Amino acid sequence: MLARIVVVVLLLCVVTDARAEAPLRVVLVGADSTLRDAVNTALSPWGIELRVVNGRTIPNSGVASRIAHDASAVAVIWVRSSGTSADLRMYDRVSGRVASVPLHAPPPYDAPTAAAVALNIKTLLRHSNAAPVAERLRVVVPARRARQLYLELVGVAVFPRTGVTKMVPGVGAAVVWLPTFARSRLRLVAAYEYRGRTRIATAELDGTFTDQAVRLAAGGRSPVGGRVTLGADVGVSLRASRLEGTAPGRLETIGDDRFNPTVDVAAHARLGLIGSLGLVVRGRGSLLLRRQSYFLGQQSVFALPRADFGVEVAVSVPLY
């Protein structure tokens, strides 16, 4: 009994080794003897078994897939002719892709032309598992160039700005540079912001306040997931503001333009949407470097708060 088991195991090993060492098979469709001999000669160093089947052409990859499956082949080769032109096609069973190269003329071919076509076939097979590993060609997809420059279109809500209103809306735009020398972890920002006109109605003043700002900032960013990036910035702004109005019950008016420098800090989260398009949510705080008070005569009628806080929502669009 033990002897029979040993014999069966040995036979299985022999069959397995034989299958493992069986040559790879390639199917050549519709080739005449001249082309068949040329292909056999070209592929002989690879030890490939070439099987020729009848047929003129193959209409699509589905037919090629069935031929490869039925023949247990790793690739199927055929020539597709159209009038006086033709192209050589290869179906790779592993990837399911069809590759092709143009030919100068349709078959039949004389011996020198068949030898040239056979070399084209060998080149195509280098892109499949039919070729020895050392001779296979692999398409190297270049890494996608990292985007360096983005435009952000911003909507902002500020709380509070004048001390007489709870929220002031604004809009703006920013150009964000992610230099590649810092592996895109450094952010350099140049931004513009316009804040909406605010009505001021107090016992001392009936008027409006507007301002706009330019901002420069630098910070860092770090990816935390497949599409999410977190970051923080520190920067400075120069605000151009204007206050105009009248004192209730008095004939005096005020029209005052000023430039107000601020220090800004911000933290943001960016969510990648489609391609390089992104959605950014940012929280920001600003601190005036000097107190700003406005007077009518000797009377203070309005003062800007030293600090304000805002929330921004932006769409980030790649520029370069």
C-alpha positions in Angstrom: 0.0 0.0 0.0 2.8 2.4 0.9 4.6 1.6 -2.3 1.5 2.5 -4.3 1.2 5.9 -2.5 4.8 6.6 -3.2 4.3 5.8 -6.9 1.3 8.1 -7.2 3.1 10.9 -5.5 6.1 10.6 -7.8 3.8 10.5 -10.8 2.1 13.7 -9.6 5.4 15.4 -9.2 6.5 14.4 -12.7 3.2 15.7 -14.2 3.4 18.9 -12.2 7.0 19.5 -13.3 6.1 18.7 -16.9 3.3 21.3 -16.8 5.5 23.9 -15.1 8.1 23.4 -17.7 5.7 23.4 -20.7 6.5 26.2 -23.1 4.3 29.2 -23.4 2.0 29.2 -26.3 1.2 32.0 -28.8 -1.5 31.8 -31.4 -0.9 33.3 -34.9 -4.1 33.8 -36.9 -4.2 33.4 -40.6 -0.5 33.2 -41.4 0.9 31.5 -44.4 4.0 29.2 -44.3 6.4 32.1 -45.0 5.3 34.2 -42.1 4.9 31.2 -39.9 8.5 30.1 -40.5 9.8 33.7 -40.0 8.0 34.0 -36.7 9.2 30.6 -35.5 12.7 31.6 -36.3 12.4 35.0 -34.4 10.8 33.4 -31.3 12.9 30.2 -31.1 15.4 31.7 -28.5 12.4 32.2 -26.2 11.2 28.6 -26.4 7.7 29.7 -27.3 5.3 27.2 -28.9 3.7 28.8 -32.0 0.3 27.6 -33.0 -1.2 28.8 -36.3 -5.0 28.8 -36.7 -7.0 29.5 -39.8 -8.8 32.9 -40.2 -8.4 36.2 -41.9 -8.7 38.6 -39.0 -10.2 39.1 -35.6 -12.9 41.7 -35.2 -12.5 42.5 -31.5 -10.7 41.6 -28.3 -13.6 39.4 -27.2 -12.9 37.0 -30.1 -9.2 37.1 -29.4 -9.9 36.3 -25.7 -11.9 33.2 -26.7 -9.1 32.0 -29.0 -6.5 32.5 -26.3 -8.6 30.6 -23.8 -9.4 27.7 -26.1 -5.7 27.4 -27.1 -4.4 28.0 -23.5 -2.2 30.8 -25.1 -0.7 33.8 -23.5 -1.1 36.0 -26.6 -2.9 36.0 -29.9 -1.3 37.7 -33.0 -3.1 38.7 -36.2 -2.8 41.2 -39.1 -5.7 43.4 -39.8 -5.9 44.7 -43.4 -7.8 47.6 -44.9 -7.2 48.2 -48.6 -3.5 48.8 -49.1 -2.8 49.4 -45.4 -2.5 47.0 -42.5 -1.6 46.8 -38.9 -0.2 44.1 -36.7 -2.2 43.4 -33.5 -1.5 41.5 -30.3 -4.0 40.5 -27.6 -2.4 40.0 -24.2 -4.4 37.5 -22.2 -3.1 38.6 -18.8 -3.9 42.3 -19.2 -6.8 41.9 -21.7 -5.3 44.7 -23.8 -4.7 44.9 -27.5 -1.5 46.5 -28.8 -0.8 47.3 -32.4 1.9 48.6 -34.8 1.3 49.7 -38.4 2.6 47.7 -41.3 3.7 49.0 -44.7 1.4 46.6 -46.6 -1.1 43.7 -46.1 -0.1 40.1 -46.5 1.1 37.9 -48.2 4.7 38.7 -47.6 7.9 37.6 -49.2 10.7 36.1 -47.0 12.5 39.4 -46.2 9.2 41.2 -45.4 8.0 38.3 -43.3 11.2 38.4 -41.3 10.6 42.1 -40.6 7.0 41.4 -39.6 8.3 38.6 -37.3 10.5 41.1 -35.5 7.6 43.4 -35.0 5.7 40.5 -33.5 8.6 39.8 -31.2 8.6 43.5 -30.1 4.9 43.4 -29.4 5.3 40.2 -27.3 7.9 41.9 -25.2 4.9 43.8 -23.7 3.3 40.4 -22.6 4.1 37.5 -20.4 5.2 35.5 -23.5 8.6 37.1 -23.4 11.3 36.0 -20.8 11.2 38.2 -17.7 14.6 39.8 -18.6 13.3 40.9 -22.0 9.9 42.2 -21.1 9.1 45.8 -21.6 6.9 47.6 -19.1 5.2 50.9 -19.8 6.4 53.4 -17.1 3.7 55.9 -16.4 5.3 59.2 -15.4 4.4 60.5 -12.1 1.7 63.2 -12.2 3.3 66.6 -11.9 2.4 68.1 -8.5 0.3 71.2 -8.8 2.2 74.2 -7.4 -0.2 77.2 -7.9 -3.8 77.4 -6.9 -6.5 80.1 -7.0 -8.9 80.2 -4.1 -12.3 81.9 -4.5 -13.4 82.8 -1.0 -16.5 83.7 0.8 -16.0 84.9 4.4 -18.1 85.8 7.5 -16.4 88.0 10.1 -17.5 88.1 13.8 -17.6 90.9 14.9 -15.9 93.7 13.0 -17.4 97.0 14.1 -18.9 96.2 17.5 -22.4 97.2 16.2 -23.1 94.2 14.1 -22.8 90.4 14.8 -21.6 89.3 11.4 -20.2 91.0 8.3 -20.0 89.1 4.9 -17.1 89.4 2.5 -15.6 87.9 -0.6 -12.0 87.5 -1.8 -9.5 85.6 -3.8 -6.1 84.2 -3.0 -3.2 82.8 -4.9 -1.5 79.9 -3.1 1.9 78.6 -4.0 3.1 75.2 -2.9 6.8 75.1 -3.8 8.1 71.7 -4.8 11.5 72.3 -3.1 9.6 72.0 0.2 7.8 68.9 -1.1 4.6 71.0 -1.3 4.4 71.2 2.5 5.0 74.9 2.6 2.2 77.4 1.7 2.9 80.9 0.5 -0.3 83.0 0.1 -1.1 86.4 -1.4 -4.8 87.3 -0.9 -7.3 90.1 -1.4 -10.5 90.5 0.6 -13.4 92.9 0.4 -15.8 93.1 3.3 -19.3 94.3 2.9 -20.5 97.8 3.8 -21.7 98.0 7.4 -24.3 100.3 8.6 -23.5 102.1 11.9 -26.4 103.6 13.8 -25.5 104.7 17.3 -26.3 107.8 19.4 -23.0 109.3 18.2 -22.9 108.4 14.5 -25.2 107.5 11.6 -23.0 106.2 8.9 -21.2 103.3 7.1 -17.9 101.5 7.4 -16.2 99.6 4.6 -12.8 98.1 4.3 -10.7 95.9 2.0 -7.4 94.2 2.6 -4.4 92.6 1.0 -2.7 89.8 2.9 0.6 87.9 2.7 1.0 84.7 4.7 3.2 81.6 5.0 2.5 78.3 6.6 2.6 74.6 6.4 0.3 71.8 5.3 0.2 68.1 5.9 -2.0 65.4 4.3 -3.9 63.3 6.8 -5.9 61.1 4.5 -6.5 60.2 0.9 -8.1 63.5 0.1 -7.8 65.6 3.3 -5.1 68.1 4.0 -4.7 70.2 7.2 -2.6 73.4 7.4 -2.0 76.6 9.3 -0.8 80.1 8.2 0.7 83.2 9.9 0.6 86.5 8.0 0.1 90.2 7.9 -2.6 92.3 6.3 -2.9 95.9 5.3 -6.5 97.1 5.5 -7.8 100.2 3.7 -10.9 101.3 5.5 -13.3 104.2 5.2 -15.8 105.6 7.7 -18.3 108.2 6.6 -21.4 109.5 8.3 -23.0 112.3 10.3 -23.7 112.9 14.0 -27.4 112.7 14.8 -28.8 116.2 15.6 -25.6 117.9 14.5 -24.4 119.3 11.2 -21.0 117.7 11.4 -20.0 115.0 9.0 -17.1 112.6 8.9 -15.2 111.0 6.0 -12.1 109.3 7.2 -9.8 106.9 5.2 -7.2 104.9 7.0 -4.7 102.1 6.6 -4.8 99.5 9.4 -2.1 96.8 9.7 -3.0 93.5 11.3 -1.4 90.2 12.2 -3.4 87.2 11.1 -3.4 83.5 12.1 -5.4 80.8 10.3 -6.0 77.1 10.3 -7.7 75.2 7.5 -8.8 71.8 6.2 -8.9 71.1 2.5 -10.9 68.3 0.9 -10.0 67.1 -2.6 -13.0 66.9 -4.9 -12.5 66.1 -8.6 -8.9 66.0 -10.0 -7.0 68.8 -8.3 -10.2 70.8 -7.5 -10.7 71.3 -3.7 -12.9 72.7 -1.0 -11.3 74.7 1.8 -12.7 75.6 5.2 -10.7 78.0 7.2 -10.9 79.6 10.6 -9.1 82.9 11.0 -8.3 85.6 13.6 -6.9 89.1 13.1 -5.3 91.5 15.6 -5.0 95.3 14.9 -1.5 96.5 15.6 -2.8 99.8 16.8 -6.2 100.9 18.2 -8.4 102.7 15.7 -10.7 105.4 17.1 -12.7 108.0 15.1 -13.6 111.4 16.3 -16.0 114.3 15.5 -14.3 117.2 17.1 -13.2 116.1 20.5 -15.9 113.3 20.7 -15.1 109.7 20.0 -17.9 108.4 17.7 -16.6 105.0 16.7 -13.8 102.5 17.5 -12.7 99.4 15.8 -12.3 96.3 18.0 -8.7 95.2 18.3 -9.5 91.6 17.3 -12.0 89.9 15.0 -12.5 86.3 13.9 -13.8 84.9 10.7 -14.8 81.7 8.9 -13.9 81.2 5.2 -15.2 78.7 2.7 -13.2 78.6 -0.6 -13.1 76.7 -3.8 -9.5 75.8 -4.7 -8.8 75.7 -8.5 -5.4 74.6 -9.9 -3.6 77.2 -12.0 -0.2 75.4 -12.7 
